[in-house]
Amino acid sequence: MKAQFSTLTTAILGVFLAAHTTVAQNSCTAVAYLGQIPPAGGSCTGQELGDASQNAPGFGRCEEVTNGSCILTEAFEGACAIHLYSDSNCNTPITGGNTIMCGDPPTNVNFNSFQVECCFRIVRLQPPLDPNPHVDVC
């Protein structure tokens, strides 16, 4: 009987959530450069080493960029993240700030590969006086 109750409760909860929430798609593009951000600010300078985009929830492929020194996020919608690594196979996170969020200012940091991660955005269609009608899950 307990198993039946649990299954029924789960089914009812699933129907309720489906009626009141939706999952939106986020997207982000990151570009790696050999140059740096000028002292006065602005964008990355120098040779463009590579770029990657992700427009579905999850991780994009590992992008090798030998001797990358500046990362710029170009397009974003919702919460996505760029993970920076010191090796070419996206196995060793760089020390100190290995993750930046899409939409952050350009970042000067030495890295050899990066990966774009997009989150699920869960939007409550009928929020009961909720000041934050969505949540991003990475």
A tleap script that builds the chain and sets N, CA, C and O, in Angstrom:
source leaprc.protein.ff14SB
mol = sequence {
  NMET LYS ALA GLN PHE SER THR LEU THR THR
  ALA ILE LEU GLY VAL PHE LEU ALA ALA HIE
  THR THR VAL ALA GLN ASN SER CYS THR ALA
  VAL ALA TYR LEU GLY GLN ILE PRO PRO ALA
  GLY GLY SER CYS THR GLY GLN GLU LEU GLY
  ASP ALA SER GLN ASN ALA PRO GLY PHE GLY
  ARG CYS GLU GLU VAL THR ASN GLY SER CYS
  ILE LEU THR GLU ALA PHE GLU GLY ALA CYS
  ALA ILE HIE LEU TYR SER ASP SER ASN CYS
  ASN THR PRO ILE THR GLY GLY ASN THR ILE
  MET CYS GLY ASP PRO PRO THR ASN VAL ASN
  PHE ASN SER PHE GLN VAL GLU CYS CYS PHE
  ARG ILE VAL ARG LEU GLN PRO PRO LEU ASP
  PRO ASN PRO HIE VAL ASP VAL CCYS
}
set mol.1.N position { 0.823 -1.196 0.000 }
set mol.1.CA position { 0.000 0.000 0.000 }
set mol.1.C position { 0.867 1.260 0.000 }
set mol.1.O position { 0.555 2.237 -0.680 }
set mol.2.N position { 1.958 1.229 0.768 }
set mol.2.CA position { 2.830 2.393 0.837 }
set mol.2.C position { 3.418 2.711 -0.544 }
set mol.2.O position { 3.511 3.880 -0.920 }
set mol.3.N position { 3.811 1.688 -1.295 }
set mol.3.CA position { 4.373 1.908 -2.627 }
set mol.3.C position { 3.334 2.531 -3.556 }
set mol.3.O position { 3.673 3.395 -4.365 }
set mol.4.N position { 2.076 2.105 -3.453 }
set mol.4.CA position { 1.024 2.668 -4.285 }
set mol.4.C position { 0.805 4.139 -3.951 }
set mol.4.O position { 0.627 4.961 -4.849 }
set mol.5.N position { 0.818 4.469 -2.669 }
set mol.5.CA position { 0.640 5.858 -2.248 }
set mol.5.C position { 1.771 6.716 -2.794 }
set mol.5.O position { 1.537 7.813 -3.303 }
set mol.6.N position { 2.996 6.215 -2.686 }
set mol.6.CA position { 4.149 6.965 -3.158 }
set mol.6.C position { 4.061 7.196 -4.666 }
set mol.6.O position { 4.342 8.297 -5.138 }
set mol.7.N position { 3.680 6.182 -5.416 }
set mol.7.CA position { 3.547 6.319 -6.862 }
set mol.7.C position { 2.449 7.309 -7.223 }
set mol.7.O position { 2.620 8.133 -8.122 }
set mol.8.N position { 1.322 7.227 -6.522 }
set mol.8.CA position { 0.211 8.143 -6.769 }
set mol.8.C position { 0.611 9.577 -6.439 }
set mol.8.O position { 0.310 10.500 -7.195 }
set mol.9.N position { 1.284 9.760 -5.314 }
set mol.9.CA position { 1.732 11.096 -4.917 }
set mol.9.C position { 2.687 11.673 -5.959 }
set mol.9.O position { 2.583 12.843 -6.328 }
set mol.10.N position { 3.615 10.845 -6.428 }
set mol.10.CA position { 4.565 11.291 -7.440 }
set mol.10.C position { 3.849 11.690 -8.724 }
set mol.10.O position { 4.193 12.699 -9.340 }
set mol.11.N position { 2.860 10.909 -9.126 }
set mol.11.CA position { 2.106 11.212 -10.347 }
set mol.11.C position { 1.342 12.523 -10.217 }
set mol.11.O position { 1.336 13.337 -11.140 }
set mol.12.N position { 0.695 12.727 -9.069 }
set mol.12.CA position { -0.061 13.968 -8.850 }
set mol.12.C position { 0.880 15.165 -8.841 }
set mol.12.O position { 0.582 16.202 -9.434 }
set mol.13.N position { 2.020 15.019 -8.165 }
set mol.13.CA position { 3.001 16.099 -8.107 }
set mol.13.C position { 3.520 16.414 -9.511 }
set mol.13.O position { 3.695 17.581 -9.862 }
set mol.14.N position { 3.765 15.380 -10.310 }
set mol.14.CA position { 4.241 15.587 -11.674 }
set mol.14.C position { 3.246 16.358 -12.517 }
set mol.14.O position { 3.635 17.248 -13.273 }
set mol.15.N position { 1.969 16.031 -12.400 }
set mol.15.CA position { 0.925 16.745 -13.146 }
set mol.15.C position { 0.843 18.191 -12.686 }
set mol.15.O position { 0.706 19.093 -13.512 }
set mol.16.N position { 0.925 18.429 -11.374 }
set mol.16.CA position { 0.878 19.786 -10.828 }
set mol.16.C position { 2.044 20.614 -11.352 }
set mol.16.O position { 1.857 21.750 -11.790 }
set mol.17.N position { 3.256 20.040 -11.305 }
set mol.17.CA position { 4.424 20.779 -11.768 }
set mol.17.C position { 4.341 21.059 -13.261 }
set mol.17.O position { 4.729 22.136 -13.715 }
set mol.18.N position { 3.838 20.098 -14.024 }
set mol.18.CA position { 3.713 20.301 -15.464 }
set mol.18.C position { 2.735 21.424 -15.779 }
set mol.18.O position { 2.912 22.144 -16.761 }
set mol.19.N position { 1.720 21.576 -14.963 }
set mol.19.CA position { 0.718 22.611 -15.203 }
set mol.19.C position { 1.212 23.993 -14.783 }
set mol.19.O position { 0.695 25.004 -15.259 }
set mol.20.N position { 2.197 24.046 -13.907 }
set mol.20.CA position { 2.604 25.331 -13.348 }
set mol.20.C position { 4.047 25.716 -13.665 }
set mol.20.O position { 4.492 26.784 -13.245 }
set mol.21.N position { 4.782 24.891 -14.385 }
set mol.21.CA position { 6.164 25.221 -14.701 }
set mol.21.C position { 6.467 24.884 -16.150 }
set mol.21.O position { 5.752 24.125 -16.805 }
set mol.22.N position { 7.545 25.472 -16.619 }
set mol.22.CA position { 8.051 25.132 -17.943 }
set mol.22.C position { 9.568 25.205 -17.881 }
set mol.22.O position { 10.120 25.934 -17.057 }
set mol.23.N position { 10.238 24.468 -18.733 }
set mol.23.CA position { 11.690 24.483 -18.773 }
set mol.23.C position { 12.118 25.244 -20.019 }
set mol.23.O position { 11.763 24.872 -21.138 }
set mol.24.N position { 12.876 26.303 -19.818 }
set mol.24.CA position { 13.349 27.121 -20.932 }
set mol.24.C position { 14.791 26.755 -21.263 }
set mol.24.O position { 15.519 26.210 -20.433 }
set mol.25.N position { 15.175 27.059 -22.463 }
set mol.25.CA position { 16.508 26.747 -22.927 }
set mol.25.C position { 17.386 27.983 -22.786 }
set mol.25.O position { 16.969 29.090 -23.128 }
set mol.26.N position { 18.589 27.797 -22.287 }
set mol.26.CA position { 19.552 28.876 -22.194 }
set mol.26.C position { 20.591 28.701 -23.294 }
set mol.26.O position { 20.694 27.628 -23.888 }
set mol.27.N position { 21.356 29.744 -23.564 }
set mol.27.CA position { 22.394 29.635 -24.586 }
set mol.27.C position { 23.550 30.564 -24.253 }
set mol.27.O position { 23.381 31.570 -23.564 }
set mol.28.N position { 24.736 30.206 -24.756 }
set mol.28.CA position { 25.917 31.018 -24.486 }
set mol.28.C position { 26.983 30.713 -25.525 }
set mol.28.O position { 27.085 29.587 -26.010 }
set mol.29.N position { 27.779 31.725 -25.864 }
set mol.29.CA position { 28.936 31.569 -26.743 }
set mol.29.C position { 30.156 32.137 -26.034 }
set mol.29.O position { 30.096 33.231 -25.472 }
set mol.30.N position { 31.258 31.404 -26.056 }
set mol.30.CA position { 32.508 31.866 -25.452 }
set mol.30.C position { 33.594 31.888 -26.515 }
set mol.30.O position { 33.654 31.011 -27.376 }
set mol.31.N position { 34.457 32.906 -26.445 }
set mol.31.CA position { 35.557 33.046 -27.397 }
set mol.31.C position { 36.851 33.201 -26.610 }
set mol.31.O position { 36.931 34.004 -25.680 }
set mol.32.N position { 37.872 32.420 -26.992 }
set mol.32.CA position { 39.177 32.463 -26.333 }
set mol.32.C position { 40.160 33.242 -27.198 }
set mol.32.O position { 40.165 33.119 -28.422 }
set mol.33.N position { 40.994 34.049 -26.536 }
set mol.33.CA position { 41.986 34.871 -27.227 }
set mol.33.C position { 43.366 34.642 -26.630 }
set mol.33.O position { 43.506 34.187 -25.495 }
set mol.34.N position { 44.386 34.969 -27.427 }
set mol.34.CA position { 45.761 34.921 -26.952 }
set mol.34.C position { 46.119 36.204 -26.220 }
set mol.34.O position { 47.017 36.198 -25.377 }
set mol.35.N position { 45.439 37.303 -26.523 }
set mol.35.CA position { 45.766 38.597 -25.935 }
set mol.35.C position { 45.161 38.810 -24.566 }
set mol.35.O position { 44.725 37.866 -23.908 }
set mol.36.N position { 45.141 40.060 -24.147 }
set mol.36.CA position { 44.664 40.440 -22.820 }
set mol.36.C position { 43.612 41.543 -22.937 }
set mol.36.O position { 43.368 42.077 -24.019 }
set mol.37.N position { 43.004 41.868 -21.815 }
set mol.37.CA position { 42.108 43.018 -21.750 }
set mol.37.C position { 42.977 44.261 -21.596 }
set mol.37.O position { 43.850 44.275 -20.728 }
set mol.38.N position { 42.781 45.301 -22.396 }
set mol.38.CA position { 43.582 46.517 -22.244 }
set mol.38.C position { 43.456 47.085 -20.828 }
set mol.38.O position { 42.419 46.912 -20.188 }
set mol.39.N position { 44.505 47.765 -20.329 }
set mol.39.CA position { 44.463 48.329 -18.977 }
set mol.39.C position { 43.265 49.247 -18.748 }
set mol.39.O position { 42.752 49.330 -17.633 }
set mol.40.N position { 42.819 49.934 -19.797 }
set mol.40.CA position { 41.681 50.844 -19.645 }
set mol.40.C position { 40.346 50.103 -19.720 }
set mol.40.O position { 39.284 50.718 -19.621 }
set mol.41.N position { 40.404 48.786 -19.893 }
set mol.41.CA position { 39.170 48.009 -20.000 }
set mol.41.C position { 38.782 47.785 -21.443 }
set mol.41.O position { 39.473 48.229 -22.359 }
set mol.42.N position { 37.699 47.110 -21.637 }
set mol.42.CA position { 37.231 46.811 -22.988 }
set mol.42.C position { 37.141 45.323 -23.207 }
set mol.42.O position { 36.772 44.572 -22.303 }
set mol.43.N position { 37.482 44.892 -24.423 }
set mol.43.CA position { 37.355 43.492 -24.794 }
set mol.43.C position { 38.726 42.838 -24.862 }
set mol.43.O position { 39.750 43.505 -24.714 }
set mol.44.N position { 38.739 41.527 -25.088 }
set mol.44.CA position { 39.999 40.817 -25.271 }
set mol.44.C position { 40.662 41.300 -26.558 }
set mol.44.O position { 39.982 41.681 -27.511 }
set mol.45.N position { 41.990 41.281 -26.577 }
set mol.45.CA position { 42.743 41.670 -27.767 }
set mol.45.C position { 43.552 40.472 -28.239 }
set mol.45.O position { 43.553 39.425 -27.593 }
set mol.46.N position { 44.239 40.624 -29.364 }
set mol.46.CA position { 45.140 39.575 -29.830 }
set mol.46.C position { 44.436 38.517 -30.653 }
set mol.46.O position { 43.263 38.650 -31.001 }
set mol.47.N position { 45.178 37.462 -30.957 }
set mol.47.CA position { 44.698 36.407 -31.842 }
set mol.47.C position { 43.523 35.650 -31.235 }
set mol.47.O position { 43.551 35.271 -30.065 }
set mol.48.N position { 42.489 35.434 -32.048 }
set mol.48.CA position { 41.369 34.605 -31.597 }
set mol.48.C position { 41.771 33.142 -31.757 }
set mol.48.O position { 42.181 32.716 -32.837 }
set mol.49.N position { 41.650 32.379 -30.674 }
set mol.49.CA position { 42.101 30.992 -30.675 }
set mol.49.C position { 40.982 29.993 -30.930 }
set mol.49.O position { 41.234 28.884 -31.400 }
set mol.50.N position { 39.780 30.370 -30.632 }
set mol.50.CA position { 38.676 29.437 -30.829 }
set mol.50.C position { 37.436 29.898 -30.109 }
set mol.50.O position { 37.495 30.751 -29.223 }
set mol.51.N position { 36.307 29.327 -30.497 }
set mol.51.CA position { 35.054 29.687 -29.846 }
set mol.51.C position { 34.172 28.450 -29.757 }
set mol.51.O position { 34.394 27.463 -30.458 }
set mol.52.N position { 33.182 28.514 -28.898 }
set mol.52.CA position { 32.243 27.407 -28.727 }
set mol.52.C position { 30.907 27.955 -28.274 }
set mol.52.O position { 30.841 28.968 -27.577 }
set mol.53.N position { 29.846 27.282 -28.674 }
set mol.53.CA position { 28.492 27.664 -28.276 }
set mol.53.C position { 27.775 26.455 -27.709 }
set mol.53.O position { 28.091 25.312 -28.039 }
set mol.54.N position { 26.819 26.721 -26.861 }
set mol.54.CA position { 25.969 25.675 -26.300 }
set mol.54.C position { 24.577 26.263 -26.186 }
set mol.54.O position { 24.399 27.312 -25.567 }
set mol.55.N position { 23.598 25.614 -26.767 }
set mol.55.CA position { 22.237 26.144 -26.708 }
set mol.55.C position { 21.229 25.103 -26.237 }
set mol.55.O position { 20.034 25.195 -26.518 }
set mol.56.N position { 21.738 24.118 -25.519 }
set mol.56.CA position { 20.867 23.126 -24.893 }
set mol.56.C position { 21.449 22.819 -23.524 }
set mol.56.O position { 22.661 22.931 -23.339 }
set mol.57.N position { 20.635 22.442 -22.576 }
set mol.57.CA position { 21.160 22.161 -21.238 }
set mol.57.C position { 22.238 21.081 -21.268 }
set mol.57.O position { 22.141 20.110 -22.018 }
set mol.58.N position { 23.259 21.267 -20.445 }
set mol.58.CA position { 24.356 20.308 -20.358 }
set mol.58.C position { 25.676 20.935 -20.759 }
set mol.58.O position { 25.784 22.153 -20.898 }
set mol.59.N position { 26.686 20.084 -20.946 }
set mol.59.CA position { 28.035 20.528 -21.279 }
set mol.59.C position { 28.293 20.402 -22.772 }
set mol.59.O position { 27.905 19.418 -23.402 }
set mol.60.N position { 28.961 21.420 -23.334 }
set mol.60.CA position { 29.452 21.322 -24.698 }
set mol.60.C position { 30.726 20.495 -24.709 }
set mol.60.O position { 31.182 20.032 -23.663 }
set mol.61.N position { 31.300 20.312 -25.889 }
set mol.61.CA position { 32.528 19.520 -25.971 }
set mol.61.C position { 33.707 20.317 -25.434 }
set mol.61.O position { 33.645 21.541 -25.320 }
set mol.62.N position { 34.769 19.614 -25.109 }
set mol.62.CA position { 35.986 20.262 -24.628 }
set mol.62.C position { 36.670 20.950 -25.801 }
set mol.62.O position { 36.914 20.328 -26.835 }
set mol.63.N position { 36.979 22.236 -25.639 }
set mol.63.CA position { 37.618 23.019 -26.697 }
set mol.63.C position { 39.063 23.306 -26.308 }
set mol.63.O position { 39.312 24.021 -25.337 }
set mol.64.N position { 40.018 22.755 -27.056 }
set mol.64.CA position { 41.424 23.007 -26.775 }
set mol.64.C position { 41.843 24.327 -27.399 }
set mol.64.O position { 41.606 24.559 -28.584 }
set mol.65.N position { 42.464 25.193 -26.610 }
set mol.65.CA position { 42.994 26.471 -27.096 }
set mol.65.C position { 44.350 26.679 -26.433 }
set mol.65.O position { 44.422 27.167 -25.305 }
set mol.66.N position { 45.415 26.315 -27.120 }
set mol.66.CA position { 46.750 26.363 -26.532 }
set mol.66.C position { 47.124 27.783 -26.129 }
set mol.66.O position { 47.063 28.708 -26.938 }
set mol.67.N position { 47.510 27.939 -24.872 }
set mol.67.CA position { 47.965 29.218 -24.320 }
set mol.67.C position { 46.911 30.314 -24.374 }
set mol.67.O position { 47.235 31.473 -24.632 }
set mol.68.N position { 45.670 29.966 -24.135 }
set mol.68.CA position { 44.636 30.989 -24.034 }
set mol.68.C position { 44.923 31.910 -22.863 }
set mol.68.O position { 45.395 31.457 -21.821 }
set mol.69.N position { 44.645 33.193 -23.019 }
set mol.69.CA position { 44.913 34.131 -21.929 }
set mol.69.C position { 43.788 35.121 -21.689 }
set mol.69.O position { 43.886 35.954 -20.788 }
set mol.70.N position { 42.716 35.048 -22.477 }
set mol.70.CA position { 41.576 35.933 -22.254 }
set mol.70.C position { 40.328 35.231 -22.768 }
set mol.70.O position { 40.338 34.671 -23.865 }
set mol.71.N position { 39.266 35.256 -21.993 }
set mol.71.CA position { 38.017 34.596 -22.385 }
set mol.71.C position { 36.888 35.617 -22.348 }
set mol.71.O position { 36.772 36.408 -21.412 }
set mol.72.N position { 36.068 35.582 -23.378 }
set mol.72.CA position { 34.978 36.537 -23.520 }
set mol.72.C position { 33.699 35.763 -23.799 }
set mol.72.O position { 33.680 34.880 -24.656 }
set mol.73.N position { 32.642 36.085 -23.087 }
set mol.73.CA position { 31.344 35.485 -23.389 }
set mol.73.C position { 30.565 36.477 -24.233 }
set mol.73.O position { 30.404 37.638 -23.856 }
set mol.74.N position { 30.086 36.016 -25.370 }
set mol.74.CA position { 29.470 36.931 -26.328 }
set mol.74.C position { 27.956 36.977 -26.249 }
set mol.74.O position { 27.378 38.057 -26.124 }
set mol.75.N position { 27.316 35.849 -26.318 }
set mol.75.CA position { 25.853 35.830 -26.338 }
set mol.75.C position { 25.367 34.946 -25.205 }
set mol.75.O position { 25.926 33.878 -24.956 }
set mol.76.N position { 24.337 35.389 -24.526 }
set mol.76.CA position { 23.832 34.568 -23.438 }
set mol.76.C position { 22.361 34.835 -23.227 }
set mol.76.O position { 21.844 35.912 -23.526 }
set mol.77.N position { 21.719 33.836 -22.712 }
set mol.77.CA position { 20.322 33.958 -22.316 }
set mol.77.C position { 20.155 33.045 -21.118 }
set mol.77.O position { 20.330 31.832 -21.231 }
set mol.78.N position { 19.823 33.606 -19.986 }
set mol.78.CA position { 19.731 32.787 -18.781 }
set mol.78.C position { 21.108 32.520 -18.207 }
set mol.78.O position { 22.072 33.214 -18.530 }
set mol.79.N position { 21.194 31.523 -17.366 }
set mol.79.CA position { 22.443 31.223 -16.673 }
set mol.79.C position { 23.190 30.090 -17.357 }
set mol.79.O position { 22.713 28.957 -17.418 }
set mol.80.N position { 24.362 30.415 -17.866 }
set mol.80.CA position { 25.270 29.419 -18.402 }
set mol.80.C position { 26.646 29.741 -17.851 }
set mol.80.O position { 26.888 30.860 -17.399 }
set mol.81.N position { 27.551 28.770 -17.883 }
set mol.81.CA position { 28.874 28.959 -17.301 }
set mol.81.C position { 29.942 28.473 -18.262 }
set mol.81.O position { 29.709 27.583 -19.080 }
set mol.82.N position { 31.135 29.082 -18.146 }
set mol.82.CA position { 32.306 28.644 -18.892 }
set mol.82.C position { 33.284 28.086 -17.867 }
set mol.82.O position { 33.630 28.766 -16.901 }
set mol.83.N position { 33.732 26.851 -18.073 }
set mol.83.CA position { 34.695 26.207 -17.180 }
set mol.83.C position { 36.052 26.201 -17.876 }
set mol.83.O position { 36.163 25.761 -19.020 }
set mol.84.N position { 37.080 26.687 -17.189 }
set mol.84.CA position { 38.422 26.816 -17.753 }
set mol.84.C position { 39.346 25.769 -17.145 }
set mol.84.O position { 39.258 25.464 -15.956 }
set mol.85.N position { 40.241 25.217 -17.980 }
set mol.85.CA position { 41.116 24.127 -17.556 }
set mol.85.C position { 42.553 24.414 -17.968 }
set mol.85.O position { 42.803 25.111 -18.952 }
set mol.86.N position { 43.506 23.862 -17.194 }
set mol.86.CA position { 44.921 24.079 -17.480 }
set mol.86.C position { 45.490 23.022 -18.416 }
set mol.86.O position { 46.599 23.188 -18.924 }
set mol.87.N position { 44.753 21.935 -18.657 }
set mol.87.CA position { 45.210 20.908 -19.586 }
set mol.87.C position { 44.376 20.975 -20.866 }
set mol.87.O position { 43.411 21.735 -20.943 }
set mol.88.N position { 44.746 20.185 -21.859 }
set mol.88.CA position { 44.039 20.244 -23.141 }
set mol.88.C position { 42.805 19.353 -23.191 }
set mol.88.O position { 42.052 19.407 -24.163 }
set mol.89.N position { 42.580 18.532 -22.162 }
set mol.89.CA position { 41.472 17.578 -22.179 }
set mol.89.C position { 40.340 17.925 -21.220 }
set mol.89.O position { 39.476 17.087 -20.962 }
set mol.90.N position { 40.329 19.137 -20.690 }
set mol.90.CA position { 39.284 19.569 -19.747 }
set mol.90.C position { 39.199 18.649 -18.530 }
set mol.90.O position { 38.109 18.299 -18.078 }
set mol.91.N position { 40.366 18.264 -18.007 }
set mol.91.CA position { 40.402 17.417 -16.812 }
set mol.91.C position { 40.870 18.165 -15.572 }
set mol.91.O position { 40.490 17.805 -14.458 }
set mol.92.N position { 41.698 19.213 -15.747 }
set mol.92.CA position { 42.304 19.900 -14.609 }
set mol.92.C position { 41.840 21.349 -14.568 }
set mol.92.O position { 42.322 22.176 -15.342 }
set mol.93.N position { 40.901 21.667 -13.664 }
set mol.93.CA position { 40.442 23.062 -13.562 }
set mol.93.C position { 41.599 23.983 -13.196 }
set mol.93.O position { 42.460 23.615 -12.396 }
set mol.94.N position { 41.621 25.178 -13.778 }
set mol.94.CA position { 42.659 26.131 -13.396 }
set mol.94.C position { 42.402 26.585 -11.965 }
set mol.94.O position { 41.266 26.557 -11.491 }
set mol.95.N position { 43.446 26.996 -11.292 }
set mol.95.CA position { 43.289 27.458 -9.918 }
set mol.95.C position { 42.853 28.912 -9.929 }
set mol.95.O position { 43.377 29.722 -10.694 }
set mol.96.N position { 41.905 29.233 -9.088 }
set mol.96.CA position { 41.445 30.608 -8.949 }
set mol.96.C position { 40.527 31.041 -10.061 }
set mol.96.O position { 40.982 31.542 -11.089 }
set mol.97.N position { 39.256 30.855 -9.869 }
set mol.97.CA position { 38.267 31.344 -10.820 }
set mol.97.C position { 38.159 30.527 -12.079 }
set mol.97.O position { 38.172 31.082 -13.178 }
set mol.98.N position { 38.051 29.201 -11.946 }
set mol.98.CA position { 37.984 28.376 -13.148 }
set mol.98.C position { 36.617 28.428 -13.818 }
set mol.98.O position { 36.460 27.917 -14.927 }
set mol.99.N position { 35.627 29.031 -13.173 }
set mol.99.CA position { 34.289 29.120 -13.757 }
set mol.99.C position { 33.858 30.577 -13.827 }
set mol.99.O position { 33.924 31.302 -12.835 }
set mol.100.N position { 33.416 31.001 -15.009 }
set mol.100.CA position { 32.849 32.339 -15.154 }
set mol.100.C position { 31.451 32.186 -15.731 }
set mol.100.O position { 31.177 31.238 -16.466 }
set mol.101.N position { 30.587 33.101 -15.404 }
set mol.101.CA position { 29.216 33.039 -15.895 }
set mol.101.C position { 29.102 33.789 -17.217 }
set mol.101.O position { 29.774 34.799 -17.430 }
set mol.102.N position { 28.251 33.288 -18.094 }
set mol.102.CA position { 28.014 33.986 -19.354 }
set mol.102.C position { 27.476 35.376 -19.052 }
set mol.102.O position { 26.596 35.541 -18.207 }
set mol.103.N position { 28.007 36.366 -19.743 }
set mol.103.CA position { 27.605 37.740 -19.501 }
set mol.103.C position { 28.557 38.477 -18.584 }
set mol.103.O position { 28.480 39.700 -18.469 }
set mol.104.N position { 29.474 37.740 -17.913 }
set mol.104.CA position { 30.484 38.408 -17.098 }
set mol.104.C position { 31.423 39.195 -18.007 }
set mol.104.O position { 31.500 38.919 -19.205 }
set mol.105.N position { 32.139 40.176 -17.446 }
set mol.105.CA position { 33.122 40.907 -18.259 }
set mol.105.C position { 34.219 39.953 -18.733 }
set mol.105.O position { 34.370 38.866 -18.175 }
set mol.106.N position { 34.994 40.347 -19.762 }
set mol.106.CA position { 36.122 39.511 -20.199 }
set mol.106.C position { 37.039 39.209 -19.025 }
set mol.106.O position { 37.167 40.016 -18.105 }
set mol.107.N position { 37.674 38.050 -19.060 }
set mol.107.CA position { 38.509 37.601 -17.944 }
set mol.107.C position { 39.908 37.275 -18.436 }
set mol.107.O position { 40.069 36.505 -19.383 }
set mol.108.N position { 40.941 37.864 -17.793 }
set mol.108.CA position { 42.332 37.521 -18.078 }
set mol.108.C position { 42.739 36.358 -17.184 }
set mol.108.O position { 42.737 36.485 -15.959 }
set mol.109.N position { 43.085 35.238 -17.781 }
set mol.109.CA position { 43.525 34.074 -17.019 }
set mol.109.C position { 44.187 33.111 -17.997 }
set mol.109.O position { 43.761 33.017 -19.149 }
set mol.110.N position { 45.203 32.404 -17.567 }
set mol.110.CA position { 45.888 31.465 -18.449 }
set mol.110.C position { 45.174 30.121 -18.429 }
set mol.110.O position { 44.945 29.554 -17.361 }
set mol.111.N position { 44.820 29.608 -19.607 }
set mol.111.CA position { 44.106 28.337 -19.691 }
set mol.111.C position { 44.423 27.669 -21.021 }
set mol.111.O position { 44.862 28.323 -21.967 }
set mol.112.N position { 44.199 26.372 -21.083 }
set mol.112.CA position { 44.482 25.603 -22.291 }
set mol.112.C position { 43.259 24.924 -22.891 }
set mol.112.O position { 43.342 24.363 -23.984 }
set mol.113.N position { 42.138 24.965 -22.207 }
set mol.113.CA position { 40.898 24.427 -22.766 }
set mol.113.C position { 39.728 24.997 -21.988 }
set mol.113.O position { 39.889 25.503 -20.877 }
set mol.114.N position { 38.546 24.910 -22.586 }
set mol.114.CA position { 37.351 25.379 -21.892 }
set mol.114.C position { 36.142 24.595 -22.360 }
set mol.114.O position { 36.160 23.947 -23.406 }
set mol.115.N position { 35.100 24.670 -21.564 }
set mol.115.CA position { 33.863 23.958 -21.841 }
set mol.115.C position { 32.698 24.867 -21.491 }
set mol.115.O position { 32.711 25.523 -20.449 }
set mol.116.N position { 31.693 24.912 -22.355 }
set mol.116.CA position { 30.503 25.723 -22.113 }
set mol.116.C position { 29.434 24.835 -21.495 }
set mol.116.O position { 29.137 23.758 -22.011 }
set mol.117.N position { 28.855 25.291 -20.384 }
set mol.117.CA position { 27.763 24.566 -19.733 }
set mol.117.C position { 26.520 25.442 -19.735 }
set mol.117.O position { 26.574 26.600 -19.319 }
set mol.118.N position { 25.418 24.905 -20.194 }
set mol.118.CA position { 24.148 25.621 -20.122 }
set mol.118.C position { 23.257 24.970 -19.083 }
set mol.118.O position { 23.276 23.755 -18.890 }
set mol.119.N position { 22.483 25.800 -18.426 }
set mol.119.CA position { 21.639 25.337 -17.333 }
set mol.119.C position { 20.207 25.142 -17.810 }
set mol.119.O position { 19.818 25.627 -18.872 }
set mol.120.N position { 19.447 24.437 -17.021 }
set mol.120.CA position { 18.005 24.378 -17.205 }
set mol.120.C position { 17.425 25.602 -16.516 }
set mol.120.O position { 17.810 25.904 -15.386 }
set mol.121.N position { 16.525 26.304 -17.153 }
set mol.121.CA position { 15.805 27.391 -16.487 }
set mol.121.C position { 14.383 26.915 -16.269 }
set mol.121.O position { 13.631 26.698 -17.219 }
set mol.122.N position { 14.029 26.756 -15.014 }
set mol.122.CA position { 12.682 26.325 -14.667 }
set mol.122.C position { 11.882 27.576 -14.343 }
set mol.122.O position { 12.208 28.303 -13.405 }
set mol.123.N position { 10.842 27.822 -15.114 }
set mol.123.CA position { 10.016 29.016 -14.953 }
set mol.123.C position { 8.650 28.596 -14.439 }
set mol.123.O position { 7.984 27.744 -15.029 }
set mol.124.N position { 8.244 29.200 -13.342 }
set mol.124.CA position { 6.915 28.932 -12.799 }
set mol.124.C position { 5.924 29.841 -13.516 }
set mol.124.O position { 6.015 31.066 -13.432 }
set mol.125.N position { 4.984 29.233 -14.216 }
set mol.125.CA position { 4.043 30.012 -15.020 }
set mol.125.C position { 3.042 30.779 -14.174 }
set mol.125.O position { 2.590 31.856 -14.562 }
set mol.126.N position { 2.693 30.226 -13.014 }
set mol.126.CA position { 1.733 30.882 -12.132 }
set mol.126.C position { 2.340 30.993 -10.736 }
set mol.126.O position { 1.897 30.321 -9.804 }
set mol.127.N position { 3.354 31.841 -10.597 }
set mol.127.CA position { 4.007 31.933 -9.295 }
set mol.127.C position { 3.090 32.562 -8.249 }
set mol.127.O position { 2.519 33.627 -8.485 }
set mol.128.N position { 2.948 31.921 -7.114 }
set mol.128.CA position { 2.122 32.498 -6.046 }
set mol.128.C position { 2.893 33.593 -5.310 }
set mol.128.O position { 3.519 33.347 -4.280 }
set mol.129.N position { 2.832 34.803 -5.860 }
set mol.129.CA position { 3.514 35.961 -5.269 }
set mol.129.C position { 5.003 35.702 -5.074 }
set mol.129.O position { 5.584 36.106 -4.067 }
set mol.130.N position { 5.613 35.031 -6.035 }
set mol.130.CA position { 7.029 34.691 -5.959 }
set mol.130.C position { 7.842 35.806 -6.614 }
set mol.130.O position { 7.651 36.079 -7.799 }
set mol.131.N position { 8.754 36.465 -5.866 }
set mol.131.CA position { 9.547 37.537 -6.467 }
set mol.131.C position { 10.547 37.009 -7.500 }
set mol.131.O position { 11.027 37.776 -8.335 }
set mol.132.N position { 10.863 35.721 -7.457 }
set mol.132.CA position { 11.773 35.105 -8.418 }
set mol.132.C position { 11.040 33.976 -9.135 }
set mol.132.O position { 11.084 32.833 -8.681 }
set mol.133.N position { 10.371 34.273 -10.239 }
set mol.133.CA position { 9.541 33.256 -10.890 }
set mol.133.C position { 10.324 32.203 -11.667 }
set mol.133.O position { 9.724 31.369 -12.345 }
set mol.134.N position { 11.668 32.228 -11.581 }
set mol.134.CA position { 12.431 31.189 -12.259 }
set mol.134.C position { 13.638 30.797 -11.418 }
set mol.134.O position { 14.060 31.528 -10.522 }
set mol.135.N position { 14.178 29.631 -11.728 }
set mol.135.CA position { 15.398 29.161 -11.084 }
set mol.135.C position { 16.249 28.483 -12.152 }
set mol.135.O position { 15.728 27.734 -12.979 }
set mol.136.N position { 17.561 28.742 -12.138 }
set mol.136.CA position { 18.480 28.117 -13.081 }
set mol.136.C position { 19.194 26.979 -12.376 }
set mol.136.O position { 19.732 27.156 -11.283 }
set mol.137.N position { 19.199 25.819 -12.999 }
set mol.137.CA position { 19.809 24.632 -12.412 }
set mol.137.C position { 20.967 24.201 -13.289 }
set mol.137.O position { 20.774 23.793 -14.435 }
set mol.138.N position { 22.178 24.294 -12.742 }
set mol.138.CA position { 23.366 23.867 -13.498 }
set mol.138.C position { 23.854 22.522 -12.984 }
set mol.138.O position { 24.843 21.990 -13.488 }
savepdb mol mol.pdb
quit
